[in-house]
Amino acid sequence: MQRANSKFGLMTTAIHAGEAPDPTTGASAPALHMSSTFVTDQVAGFSAHDLEDDGNFLYARWGNPTVQMLEQKLASLEGVEDCICLASGMAAATAIFLTFLSAGDHTVISDVSYAGVAELARDTLPRFGIDVSLVDMSDLAAVAAALRPNTKLVHTESPVNPIGRLTDLAAVSKLAHEAGALVSCDATFASPLGQRSAFLGIDLIMHSVTKYVGGHGDAVGGAVAGRRELISQIRGESAIHHGGVMSPFNAWLVARGLSLLPLRMTAHEAGAQAIAEWLEAQPLVNRVIYPGLSSHPQHELAKRQVTNNSGMISFQVGNAATGRKIAQQMIDRLEIIHYAVSLGHHRSLIFWMETQGLMDTSFRLSGAQLESYRSYGGDGVFRMSVGLENPEDLIRDLATALS
Ligand SMILES: *Cc1c(COP(=O)(O)O)cnc(C)c1O
């Protein structure tokens, strides 16, 4: 598997992109540069407007060598020109919205998304005079109908948190571009290995690197990858002005995790496939959503678009009361799997996400949009992030909680 613009495969890219042996010490592993400022031999301006793409380092809010190493790795893996890393996934989402939207603009955002993004779209953006339409992105006619002359950005998420619904990224990109809008995709669940976002037309590829990219549950961060001209705009606005930059230490940890991402994703996928198939055979489980199962409602789209099914499984166990009961059994009985939020780590994580609660706090859907949600999520789902433990151990652990 290779990205179009690289002569190297993805495993080579993940290890070597952005790195080189240290020219003075010969160190083979990348250095951790904590420096906040950089000595310069140039008399230059001190403004975001003076930022040059290939300029020297000046101050860590503009750029830092260790953070830049991670940015180059991610840009290379996504097959795009540039990337910016920020303090968290939410900082990355905010960067996209506040860089490319202004008062009077309109944006179309997936009606189901990471809860923080959902609340930002519903509560924060309108405060700044930005008009938001919330659309079921698996319904292409609804996407087309929502586009307006002043639509500047279409923000998708695929697969969508927490129900695993997919978006046809090529089709949505085409519609958005015809309307003159940029397209962003929160690809956190997919990881850079799970879909060829740039090839499918996505202009701004967003990740919470807290999840698969870092992969070890020990560093919070976010990233946006895309064309240089777009990433430079985000750097000027969100890094230099809004200030949510990534710590070099986090960048170093995340880059270390990223080096083995292709190997990890292969193992996440294999483990999740085994567990999804096992779950489907359990009498207590009445629905399993995983792109690698032929029972996924969009299995045909998954076969066309998804290049790694990742380790994210959603499953249902009957009504909300049963879900809460099993959740408590998980808390009491699980030996290996952690009952905790977050995802993409080497440790397996599971969390009960009840539909009514999410509707009240984050999604606030009704009518056909609520029906579409419920056709994937029922009364609630267990969102399981299958880690890198032996799948048979995870199955034994799950079995104790599902009895
Ligand atoms: C976790 C997550 C985010 C937010 O990322 P943080 O690093 O926690 O700020 C955004 N989108 C998705 C899909 C996520 O899973």
PDBQT file of the ligand as one rigid body, heavy atoms in Angstrom, charges set to zero:
ROOT
HETATM    1  C1  LIG A 501     -11.134  12.085  20.586  1.00  0.00    +0.000 C 
HETATM    2  C2  LIG A 501     -11.727  12.622  19.341  1.00  0.00    +0.000 A 
HETATM    3  C3  LIG A 501     -11.700  13.987  19.059  1.00  0.00    +0.000 A 
HETATM    4  C4  LIG A 501     -11.135  14.990  20.047  1.00  0.00    +0.000 C 
HETATM    5  O1  LIG A 501      -9.775  14.778  20.234  1.00  0.00    +0.000 OA
HETATM    6  P1  LIG A 501      -8.992  15.216  21.592  1.00  0.00    +0.000 P 
HETATM    7  O2  LIG A 501      -7.594  14.861  21.274  1.00  0.00    +0.000 OA
HETATM    8  O3  LIG A 501      -9.599  14.415  22.715  1.00  0.00    +0.000 OA
HETATM    9  O4  LIG A 501      -9.231  16.679  21.746  1.00  0.00    +0.000 OA
HETATM   10  C5  LIG A 501     -12.228  14.418  17.870  1.00  0.00    +0.000 A 
HETATM   11  N1  LIG A 501     -12.776  13.557  17.003  1.00  0.00    +0.000 NA
HETATM   12  C6  LIG A 501     -12.843  12.231  17.229  1.00  0.00    +0.000 A 
HETATM   13  C7  LIG A 501     -13.473  11.335  16.217  1.00  0.00    +0.000 C 
HETATM   14  C8  LIG A 501     -12.317  11.717  18.405  1.00  0.00    +0.000 A 
HETATM   15  O5  LIG A 501     -12.386  10.401  18.644  1.00  0.00    +0.000 OA
ENDROOT
TORSDOF 0
